[in-house]
Amino acid sequence: MSAARDGDWHLLGYDTDPVPAEASGLDDVIRHYETITTQMETQAKLLKKIGDGDETLLKGWPPMPCANGPGRAPTR
């Protein structure tokens, strides 16, 4: 079910609520996007550190070998 919100929609060029929805149905969607936002902010901070020259984040993992040998592009 949808629930139109009261308001002066004519100020925006609408006679009624252009996006009627139950507010309670948005809680899960809001939490989902908040989680994505937090993850993206964390990744952006790490990438900024790497971009600023912090090499500590790149140490500790051995290089992955190329399946086709060094310097050779993978084949399809």
HELIX and SHEET records of a PDB file:
HELIX    1   1 TRP A    9  LEU A   12  5                                   4    
HELIX    2   2 ALA A   23  LEU A   26  5                                   4    
HELIX    3   3 ASP A   27  GLY A   51  1                                  25    
HELIX    4   4 GLU A   55  LEU A   58  5                                   4    
END                                                                             
